[in-house]
Amino acid sequence: MIAEDNSWQQIAAKTLDAMECVECWVKNTYLGFRIPYTVGDENKEYQPTFIVRVKGINLIVECEDFDSDKSGNKEAKRHYLKDYWIPAANNLKTYGTWDLLEVRDIDQLEKVINQWIKKL
């Protein structure tokens, strides 16, 4: 992954690479993986930041987009993801189990993942 030195993306990559519980991960750039949502009558798409597999579960790890959303759509994205897309994907069972993990401070990524694991 190409990233600026000490950028949040580079910190996340180094953290994920160092964690034994992380089976694999990908920064969702140029993959075409987007989740549809609606604001009013307008259809939109949300592109998650990272997909991280932990304990056989595909985690959508959101490090920035919800809180930095200047369009004011962060609640709509979160709502469609948590209340529609994840339950639908999990019910389908074709692409494994999915969950959402939001990380507000990239320096806390490892801690947040470990806390999530404890809740399993």
N, C-alpha and C positions, 0 to 999 in steps of 0.2 A: 504494500500500500504506500502510495506517495502522499506525504503530508508534511506540513511545516514542522520544524523542530519544536517540541514541547506544545504542539497544538492539542486540543482535546481529543482529536482523532488518533494522534500518535500515542497519547497517554492511554486511551482505551485499548488500542491494539497491543501495546506492551503488557497491559494488565491482563487482557484476555489470553494472550500467549502464555503468560506465566501461571495461570490458574489450572491446576490439575483437574478440577471438576469440569472444565470446559472441553467438550469433545471436539468441537469445531466452531468456527464463526466466520461471518462474512460481512463486510461493509456493503450495504445495499446501494451500490452505485453502478449504474449501467446494467442492472440485472432485469429491469422491467417489473420488479415486484412492487406493486402499488395496491392500496386498499381503498375501495370506493367509499365515499360518504356524501351526504347531501346537506346543503345549507339552504334553507328555504326551498326554492324550486331549482336550484343550481346543483348539478352533479360535479363533484370534485374528486381528486385522488390524493391520498396521503402516501408518502414514501417513507417507510421506517428507516431509521439510521443503521441499526445492526440487527442481524439475525444470529443468535448464539444458541448452540445446542448444549444443554446441561442436563444430565441424568435422563437422556432420551427425549427431552422436551425442547421444542423450538421456542426460544424466547425472543420476542420482539423487544429489543433493548432500545429505548428511546432516551437519548442523551441530551437533546436540545430542542427538537422541533415543537413539542407542545408548548413549552414556556417561551420560546422565541418567536412564536407565530404572530407576526404583526397584522395578519389578516383578521384576527379575532376568532379564528375557527378552532382553537385548541380543544375546547370542550366538545365540539361536534366530532372531531377526529377521535378523541378518547372514547366518547360514547359509542360511535359506530364500531370501533375496534373491539372494545370490551363487551358491549352488549349484543353485537350482531356478528361481526366477522369471526372472532375467536370461538364463540359457541358453535357457529355454523361449521367452521373448519374442523373443530374437535368432534362434532357429530358425524361429519362425513367420514372421518377416520382414514382417509386416503393418504393424507400428507402428514400423519403423526399428530402429536398433541402440541398445542400452542398456548402461550401465555404472554402477557405484557409485563415488562419491568421498566419503570421510569426511574431515571437517575438524574437528579438535579445537580449534583456536584460530581464531576468526572473522577475526582480523587477518591470518591467513596464507592466507585464501581465494584471493586472486589467485596467490600463489606455488604453492599446491597444484594449482590448475587448470593453471598453466603447466608444472609438473612432469609432470602427467598427459599433457598434449599432447606433451611431448618423448618419452614412451614409446610414442606411436602409431607 
